[in-house]
Amino acid sequence: MKSPLDKYKRIVVKVGSALLVDAENSCVKTQWLETLGKDFASLIAQDKEIIIVSSGTIALGRSAFDMPLTSLKLEEGQAAASIGQIILAGAWQSALNCANKHVGQVLITWNDTENRRRYLNVRNTIDTLLKYQAIPLINENDTVTTQEIRYGDNDRLAARIATMVNADALILLSDVDGLYTESPQKNPHAKHLDVIEEITPEIENMASGAASLYSRGGMATKVAAAKMATSGGIDMMIASGLVQHPLAKLGSEQKYTLFKSTVDHATARKSWLASHMDERGEIIIDAGASQALLTGSSLLAAGITHVEGEFERGDVVVIVNQEGMALAKGIVAYDYEDAQKIAGHRSEEFQDILGYPPRGAFIHRDDLVLLVASGATE
């Protein structure tokens, strides 16, 4: 039977604490995790890229200190997370040995996804791990976060990561198998919703609170994650992980709710860039670079004649031609001082000029949107 995952290339999978952690013994459900690891191995064998967002660090670490299950003080939760991170990473590596892949742990804070410079660093780290065929394992860094600067649940963190890395699909594995018209615990006749074409206020009102002792979020956070993912061009599924091989059984033995995106990655990203109002500088380029942009190329430093403004790596700038016409907006890979130094130079000269290797394009075409039609500068 055809899998609903067949059409996706890059897939982010979030695994909740209730699935990973044995509530009675506060340890990893090793047997279940091994079956999920085999599911991942099968997907990787189909040339798919897997990114894991995993809960469970505090739940696993607290048992090492004999801490209470709930109402931990901030410092207690942070200490538990520091122990749990090691336990969790080891468990995932063991489960994915069957795929013959290394697991690379990436610990995220809210600032890492909202600060543009850090955002790029995280994205580049994940892309590089995938390039070397490793599996990124992502979790909120509960050892340093506080209530004021945290996501608070890994559903929304997973959606943010999915948009950052231009994933094709986001799967939230949980202890529920999707969205219902009402809570199935309260009403056994509640209807399961297979496909959500649009997240309306009515859909949001169907969400309920946390479903388990370990969960920070419930259906409400999952619907919030779906809004974030679908607006970024990403399909999202809520599926149950209470069975062994939960991904292999999707669409055959296991039902799920699919939130469909109505836009693609490029459209969503370009729309955000085009509407961005906080441009931090101008990049003036020569005629050759102008023509290259209009044919879909990235902007290289060799085509830059002048740099204006004060910007940092990750800021949005306007790209202007020699006649002063704004051609495009884009996210810069270098800060203002380094941009001044490399303007007009080829990438092979960057090492001598900057003291570090080139990062690639000054503005990559994926981080650039045209403001004029092709041929406008001819």
C-alpha positions in Angstrom: 0.0 0.0 0.0 1.2 3.5 -0.9 2.5 5.5 2.1 1.4 9.1 2.7 5.1 9.9 3.2 6.1 8.8 -0.3 5.8 12.3 -1.8 8.0 14.0 0.8 11.7 14.4 0.7 12.7 16.2 3.9 10.6 15.2 6.9 10.7 16.6 10.5 9.3 14.2 13.1 8.5 15.3 16.6 8.3 12.6 19.3 6.6 13.4 22.5 7.6 12.5 26.1 4.6 10.3 26.6 5.8 8.0 23.9 9.5 8.0 24.8 9.4 7.7 28.6 8.0 4.9 30.7 5.9 6.7 33.2 6.4 4.1 35.9 10.2 3.8 35.7 11.1 7.1 34.1 13.3 5.4 31.5 13.3 5.2 27.8 10.9 2.8 26.1 13.8 1.1 24.3 11.8 -1.5 22.5 9.3 1.0 21.0 12.1 3.4 20.1 13.9 0.6 18.2 10.9 0.1 16.0 10.7 3.8 15.2 14.4 3.7 14.4 13.7 0.9 11.9 11.0 3.1 10.4 13.5 5.9 10.0 16.0 3.5 8.5 13.4 2.5 5.9 12.7 6.1 5.0 16.4 6.9 4.7 16.9 4.0 2.4 14.3 5.7 0.2 16.6 8.7 0.0 14.5 10.8 2.4 16.0 13.2 5.0 14.9 12.8 8.6 15.1 15.5 11.3 14.0 14.5 14.8 12.6 16.9 17.4 12.5 14.9 20.6 11.0 15.6 24.0 11.9 13.8 27.2 15.1 15.3 28.7 13.5 16.6 31.9 11.4 13.5 32.3 14.4 11.2 31.9 16.9 13.3 33.9 14.7 13.9 37.0 14.8 10.3 38.0 18.6 10.5 38.4 18.0 12.9 41.3 14.8 11.4 42.6 13.0 14.6 41.8 9.2 14.9 41.9 7.3 14.4 38.6 5.7 17.8 38.6 6.3 21.3 40.1 10.0 21.3 39.7 11.8 24.5 40.5 13.6 26.2 37.6 17.0 25.1 38.7 15.8 21.6 39.3 14.4 21.3 35.8 17.5 22.7 34.3 19.7 20.2 36.2 17.4 17.3 35.2 17.6 18.4 31.6 21.4 18.4 31.7 21.3 14.7 32.7 18.4 13.8 30.4 20.1 15.3 27.3 22.8 12.7 27.6 20.4 9.8 28.2 18.2 10.9 25.4 21.0 11.3 22.8 22.4 7.9 23.7 19.0 6.3 23.3 18.4 7.8 19.9 21.9 6.9 18.7 21.3 3.3 19.8 17.9 3.2 18.1 19.4 4.5 14.8 22.4 2.2 14.6 20.3 0.0 12.4 20.3 2.9 9.8 24.1 3.1 10.1 23.8 6.8 10.8 25.3 9.2 13.3 23.0 11.3 15.4 24.0 15.0 15.8 22.4 16.7 18.8 21.3 20.4 18.3 20.1 22.2 21.4 17.9 25.2 20.6 16.7 28.2 22.6 14.0 30.7 21.5 16.7 33.2 20.7 18.3 30.8 18.3 15.3 30.8 16.1 14.3 34.4 16.3 17.6 36.1 16.1 18.6 36.1 12.4 22.3 35.5 12.9 21.6 32.6 15.2 18.8 31.4 12.9 21.3 31.1 10.0 23.8 29.3 12.2 21.2 26.7 13.3 20.0 26.2 9.7 23.5 25.8 8.4 24.3 23.3 11.1 21.3 21.2 10.3 21.9 21.4 6.6 25.5 20.4 7.1 24.5 17.4 9.2 22.2 16.3 6.5 24.9 16.8 3.8 27.1 14.4 5.7 24.1 12.0 6.0 23.8 12.4 9.8 20.5 12.7 11.6 19.8 16.0 13.4 18.3 15.4 16.9 16.8 18.7 18.1 15.5 19.7 21.5 14.9 22.9 23.3 17.9 23.6 25.6 16.1 23.3 28.9 19.4 23.6 30.8 19.5 27.4 30.1 16.0 28.5 29.1 13.6 30.2 31.4 9.9 30.6 31.2 10.2 34.0 29.6 12.5 32.9 26.8 11.3 29.4 25.8 8.9 27.8 23.4 7.5 25.7 26.2 6.4 22.9 24.0 8.1 20.9 21.3 5.1 21.0 18.9 5.7 24.7 18.1 9.5 24.2 18.2 9.2 21.4 15.6 7.1 23.7 13.4 9.6 26.5 13.6 12.5 24.1 12.8 10.5 22.7 9.8 10.1 26.2 8.4 13.7 27.0 9.0 15.0 24.0 7.1 12.4 24.1 4.3 11.0 20.7 5.2 8.3 19.2 3.1 6.4 17.6 5.9 6.1 17.7 9.7 4.8 14.8 11.7 3.8 15.1 15.3 3.9 11.7 16.9 1.8 11.8 20.1 -0.5 9.8 22.3 -3.5 10.9 20.1 -4.2 9.9 16.5 -5.3 13.3 15.2 -7.9 16.0 15.7 -11.5 15.2 16.6 -14.6 17.3 16.6 -14.7 16.8 20.4 -12.5 15.1 23.0 -12.9 11.3 22.3 -12.2 10.7 26.0 -15.4 12.7 26.8 -17.5 11.8 23.8 -16.9 8.3 22.3 -19.0 9.4 19.2 -16.6 12.3 18.4 -15.7 12.3 14.7 -12.0 12.0 13.6 -11.0 14.6 11.1 -8.8 13.1 8.3 -7.9 16.2 6.4 -7.9 19.9 7.3 -7.9 22.2 4.3 -7.9 25.4 6.3 -7.4 26.2 10.0 -10.6 28.1 10.9 -11.7 29.4 14.3 -14.0 26.4 14.4 -11.0 24.1 14.0 -9.1 25.9 16.7 -12.0 25.6 19.1 -11.9 21.8 18.8 -8.5 21.7 20.4 -8.3 20.7 24.0 -5.7 20.7 26.9 -2.7 18.6 27.7 -3.4 14.8 27.2 -0.7 13.3 29.5 1.2 13.8 32.7 4.5 14.4 30.9 3.1 16.7 28.1 3.6 20.5 28.2 1.2 21.0 25.4 -2.0 19.4 24.1 -4.1 19.6 21.0 -4.1 23.4 21.1 -0.3 23.6 20.7 -0.6 21.1 17.8 -3.1 23.2 16.0 -0.8 26.3 16.6 2.1 24.3 15.2 -0.1 23.4 12.2 -0.8 27.1 11.5 2.9 27.9 11.6 3.9 24.9 9.4 1.2 25.3 6.7 1.7 29.0 6.3 5.4 28.1 5.5 4.5 25.7 2.8 4.7 22.5 4.9 2.1 19.8 5.3 1.6 18.6 8.9 0.3 15.4 10.3 -0.8 14.5 13.8 -0.5 10.7 14.3 -0.4 8.3 17.2 2.9 6.8 18.3 1.3 4.4 20.8 1.9 1.5 18.4 5.2 -0.1 17.3 6.4 1.1 13.9 4.2 4.1 13.9 5.5 5.6 10.7 5.4 2.4 8.7 1.7 1.9 9.7 0.6 5.4 8.6 -2.2 5.2 6.1 -2.7 1.5 6.5 -3.3 0.5 10.1 -3.0 3.9 11.6 -5.2 6.9 10.9 -4.0 10.5 11.2 -5.0 14.1 10.6 -3.4 15.9 7.7 -3.2 19.7 7.8 -2.6 20.7 4.1 -0.6 23.7 3.1 -2.0 25.8 0.3 1.4 27.5 -0.6 4.8 26.1 -1.5 8.1 26.9 0.3 9.3 29.4 -2.3 6.0 31.3 -2.3 5.9 31.5 1.4 9.5 32.6 1.8 9.4 35.1 -1.0 6.2 36.6 0.3 7.8 37.2 3.7 10.9 38.8 2.1 8.9 41.0 -0.2 6.8 42.4 2.7 9.8 42.8 5.1 10.0 46.5 6.0 13.1 46.6 8.2 15.8 46.6 5.6 19.2 47.4 7.1 21.2 48.5 4.1 21.7 48.7 0.3 23.9 46.6 -1.9 24.7 48.4 -5.2 25.6 46.0 -8.0 27.0 46.2 -11.5 25.2 45.4 -14.8 26.4 41.9 -15.0 25.2 41.0 -11.5 21.9 42.8 -12.3 21.3 40.6 -15.3 22.3 37.5 -13.4 19.8 38.2 -10.6 17.0 38.5 -13.2 17.8 35.1 -14.6 17.5 33.4 -11.2 21.2 33.5 -10.0 22.5 34.2 -6.5 24.3 37.4 -5.8 28.1 37.0 -5.6 30.4 39.5 -4.0 32.3 40.0 -7.3 29.3 41.9 -8.7 29.0 44.4 -5.8 30.3 47.9 -6.4 29.2 49.6 -3.2 27.7 48.8 0.3 25.7 51.1 2.4 24.0 50.9 5.8 24.8 48.9 9.0 23.7 45.3 8.9 24.7 42.0 10.4 24.7 38.6 8.8 21.1 37.4 8.5 19.6 40.9 8.0 17.5 41.9 5.0 18.9 44.4 2.6 17.8 46.0 -0.7 19.8 45.2 -3.9 20.1 48.2 -6.2 21.4 48.6 -9.7 23.7 51.4 -11.0 20.7 53.6 -11.9 19.3 53.4 -8.4 16.5 51.0 -9.1 15.7 48.5 -6.4 15.9 45.1 -8.0 15.5 42.7 -5.1 15.6 42.1 -1.4 17.7 39.4 0.3 19.2 38.0 3.4 22.9 38.7 3.6 25.5 36.0 4.5 28.1 38.6 5.7 28.0 41.6 8.0 28.6 45.2 6.9 32.3 45.4 7.7 33.1 42.1 5.9 30.8 43.1 3.0 32.8 46.2 2.4 36.1 44.2 2.3 34.9 41.6 -0.2 32.9 43.8 -2.5 34.2 43.3 -6.0 36.3 40.3 -5.1 36.0 36.7 -6.1 35.3 34.0 -3.5 38.8 32.5 -3.8 40.2 35.7 -2.4 38.0 35.7 0.7 40.4 33.6 2.8 43.2 36.2 2.5 40.9 39.1 2.9 38.7 37.9 5.8 40.8 35.2 7.4 38.2 32.6 7.0 36.8 30.6 4.0 33.9 31.9 1.9 30.3 31.0 3.0 29.2 30.7 -0.5 27.0 33.3 -2.2 26.8 36.8 -0.7 23.0 36.4 -1.0 21.8 32.9 -2.0 19.0 32.8 -4.5 16.8 30.9 -1.9 17.1 34.0 0.3 16.3 36.5 -2.4 13.1 37.9 -3.9 12.9 40.0 -7.1 11.1 43.3 -6.9 11.0 43.9 -10.6 10.0 41.7 -13.6 12.7 40.0 -15.6 14.1 42.2 -18.3 13.4 45.5 -16.4 17.1 46.5 -16.5 17.8 45.7 -20.1 
